[in-house]
Amino acid sequence: MRSLLQVFGRTVNRRAVLRGALVSTGTALVVGVAAGSLVAERTAAAYAVNGLLFAGLIAGGAVASAHATGHPLTAAVLSSGPVMMLAVVVQLIRRFGSGEAVAPLGLPLVMLLAASLATLGGVLAGIVRKRRRSLLDTEMPRPKKRS
């Protein structure tokens, strides 16, 4: 089916990943690039921008996980992919455009942070769903037994 995506042997719903990616990337573009370029580093406004970026990544992972039909954590992690690509572009612009010093471990740490926050959003969405099964369970949800 065209609506499914095969990643590492797991079948993930493309629309779920796309919805989560739109939330996280939209937040990263609006808050990170637009508002982040207007505030000075190490100020209260910069910390607020970082908090909003973190919240956007968590929300994107939660949206992807909530809409996933199977493998919600994989969908949540995949939703952070476009943000990782945006981070690469921003780091390259900072390095070669304005000549600012960029830490060698800055990009890998940003990628790990983005994936971790999206996974956190997926876990939180799984908790809100109140399922009585593991998030890593590959079977479909079991119906509740009535006594």
CORURMO-V345368 format. One record per residue. N is the residue number from 1. PSI is psi in whole degrees, -180 to 180 (999 if undefined). D_CENTER is the distance of its C-alpha to the mean C-alpha in whole Angstrom. Layout:
n | psi | d_center
N | PSI | D_CENTER
N | PSI | D_CENTER
This chain:
n | psi | d_center
1 | 149 | 24
2 | -19 | 23
3 | -4 | 20
4 | 151 | 19
5 | 132 | 17
6 | 117 | 18
7 | 118 | 16
8 | 41 | 18
9 | 6 | 21
10 | 139 | 18
11 | 122 | 18
12 | 144 | 15
13 | 122 | 15
14 | -39 | 14
15 | -34 | 14
16 | -44 | 12
17 | -42 | 9
18 | -42 | 11
19 | -45 | 11
20 | -39 | 7
21 | -36 | 7
22 | -40 | 10
23 | -50 | 9
24 | -40 | 6
25 | -39 | 8
26 | -42 | 11
27 | -43 | 10
28 | -39 | 10
29 | -47 | 13
30 | -52 | 15
31 | -49 | 15
32 | -51 | 14
33 | -49 | 16
34 | -58 | 19
35 | -33 | 19
36 | -30 | 18
37 | -15 | 21
38 | -19 | 24
39 | 152 | 24
40 | 153 | 25
41 | 149 | 24
42 | 41 | 24
43 | 172 | 25
44 | -35 | 24
45 | -36 | 22
46 | -38 | 20
47 | -36 | 19
48 | -40 | 18
49 | -43 | 16
50 | -41 | 14
51 | -40 | 14
52 | -37 | 13
53 | -44 | 10
54 | -44 | 9
55 | -37 | 10
56 | -40 | 8
57 | -40 | 4
58 | -42 | 6
59 | -40 | 7
60 | -43 | 5
61 | -37 | 5
62 | -41 | 8
63 | -44 | 9
64 | -42 | 8
65 | -38 | 10
66 | -32 | 13
67 | -6 | 14
68 | 137 | 14
69 | -28 | 18
70 | 150 | 17
71 | 67 | 15
72 | -33 | 12
73 | -35 | 10
74 | -42 | 11
75 | -39 | 9
76 | -44 | 6
77 | -40 | 6
78 | -26 | 7
79 | -18 | 5
80 | -2 | 3
81 | -50 | 7
82 | -32 | 9
83 | -37 | 7
84 | -41 | 9
85 | -39 | 12
86 | -37 | 12
87 | -38 | 12
88 | -45 | 15
89 | -44 | 17
90 | -41 | 17
91 | -40 | 18
92 | -39 | 21
93 | -43 | 22
94 | -39 | 23
95 | -50 | 24
96 | -23 | 27
97 | -61 | 27
98 | -8 | 28
99 | 16 | 29
100 | 152 | 27
101 | 128 | 26
102 | 129 | 23
103 | 139 | 23
104 | -32 | 22
105 | 4 | 20
106 | -46 | 18
107 | -47 | 16
108 | -36 | 15
109 | -38 | 14
110 | -40 | 12
111 | -44 | 10
112 | -39 | 10
113 | -42 | 9
114 | -45 | 6
115 | -39 | 6
116 | -43 | 8
117 | -38 | 6
118 | -38 | 3
119 | -40 | 7
120 | -42 | 9
121 | -39 | 8
122 | -40 | 9
123 | -43 | 12
124 | -39 | 13
125 | -36 | 13
126 | -35 | 15
127 | -40 | 17
128 | -34 | 17
129 | -23 | 19
130 | 44 | 21
131 | 151 | 22
132 | 45 | 24
133 | 169 | 23
134 | 150 | 20
135 | -20 | 17
136 | 0 | 18
137 | 132 | 21
138 | -12 | 21
139 | 163 | 24
140 | 160 | 24
141 | 140 | 24
142 | 140 | 28
143 | 151 | 30
144 | 140 | 31
145 | 136 | 34
146 | 135 | 37
147 | 999 | 40
